[in-house]
Amino acid sequence: MAKSLHDVSDPRNASILINVNGELKPRAEAMVSVFDSGFMLGDGVWEGLRVQRGKAAFLDRHLDRLFEGAKALAMDIGLGRDELGRRLYDTLDANRMSDGVHVRLMVTRGVRSTPYQDPLVVVGGATIVIIPEYKEPDPAIYERGLKLFTVHVRRGDPAVQDQKINSHSKLNCILASIQATQAGADEALMLDPHGFVATCNSTHFFIVRRGEVWTSSGKYCLGGITRGVALEVARDAGIQAIEKEFSLTDVYGADEAFVTGTFAGIVPVREVDGRRLTCRGPMVERLQQLYAQRFERDIEEQQRS
């Protein structure tokens, strides 16, 4: 049975404090209303953050995406960037957490007076929840790699639901994940409306062909933070890193493949739809090193500021 990258438990998490609208609550007591927009309709935006040495990596980029998504949804977060950043670090400090931490920062439109989708029935301000957990990927995954399966669920076009918004509404990704799991895979590979490769259900997908790194055009996927950093470090190192449309035929004939995400960084792919690929080949190994260096540089820059 396939296992989720995030399916890692740490007994320390049983006693963590969760920040709900500025109040720290024990895990068992951290709750939101059944009338909350996030619970009722998936109406909200969120970010996942990785914390090392007391700092959230690439925090500015994550906050950019969060506030842009909220603005696109005409949703008032109710806090400025600096205030939200302080609340995040206050939560980490209260839990005495500094290393090996993953944070889920969630903002919904708030409580509604009745179960209905129109934002006019919202009463009060946004709901802001910060969940820090001790959570690190299994080190073995960087050698073993992931098995992917191409699912029938597509990434929609912006007229249906713009995939660039990191919203709470993830039903298409959930359905994709279910199909991949039933096929014995670790992640779902998803196509765009035209049949070109778009992304995975929770990570971004790359292939390596003849010394070049390819990823999707970006038209039908979230503007991934780690995806962007991977492209930057590759280009800075003189590697041809290209955003383009490509098909499953290109994937099946690739030399290597990998996925990117905040939680695990860069993870090799060993198989796509039964086609074996070189797992943690020379390009993936090099990009992992370049990404790790850029990650460390960001943490150091924040500590100096």
C-alpha positions, 0 to 999 in steps of 0.5 A: 500500500502506498504511503503519503509523504506527509504520513509521518507521526511524532509523539511531541505533536500531541501536546502542541499549541495551535493558534486559532484567531490569536489564541493558543489552544491545546491540540485537542481543544483547537476548533472552529465553528461549524459555520466557518467558511472553510469548513462549510465551503472550502472558502479560504487560502492557505500556505505550508511552511518549513521551519529550520533554526527558528525561521520559516524558509522563503516566508516572503514568497509564501506571504506574497502568494497568500495575500495575492490569493486572498485578494483574488478571492476578495477576502480580507485577512484582517492582518498585515504581513508583518502582523501575520508573520509575528503571529506565526513566530509567536506560535512557534515560540510558545511551542519552543519549536525551531527545527524539523517543523512544518506549519500549516497557515490557514485563512478562511473568510470567517463565520457565516450566519447560515449555510450559504455560499454568498459572502454577504452572509459572513459575519465578523472577520476572517478565521486564521489558524496556525498549526505547527507540527514536528514533521519531516519526510522519511529520509529513505524517500530521497533514495527510493523515489516516488511512483506516479500514476496518471489519473483521469482527473484534469486540472481545470482552466481559469474560467472554471477554477483558477489553479493559481489560487492556493485555496481550501477547495481541493476536491479535484486534487483529492479525487486525483489522490484517491485514484493514484492510491488505488493504483498503488502510486504515491502521487497522482500525475495530472494533465491539463485540459489539452492533455499536456502534463500539468502537475501532481496532486500535491507537488510539482512535476519535472522531467530531465531530457538530454541535460535539460530540465522541463516542467509544465507551462505553469498555466494550469498549476499553482505557482509553487514556491519550491518549483520557482526556487528549483527553476532559479537555482538550475538557471543560475547554475547554467542548466537549461530549465524550461517551462513548456507544454509536453506530453506523457510520451516525453515523460515516458522517454525521460532520463530522470524525473522529480517532484518539488514541494515545500515539505520535502524539497526535491524528491526523485521519481522512480516510475510513471505509469509502469515506466521505470526512470533513473531514480536520483540520477545525476541531475536530480542529485545536483539540483537537490544540492543546489536547492539545499544551498539556496534553502540554507542561504534564505535561513541565514539571511533571515537570521541576519535581518 
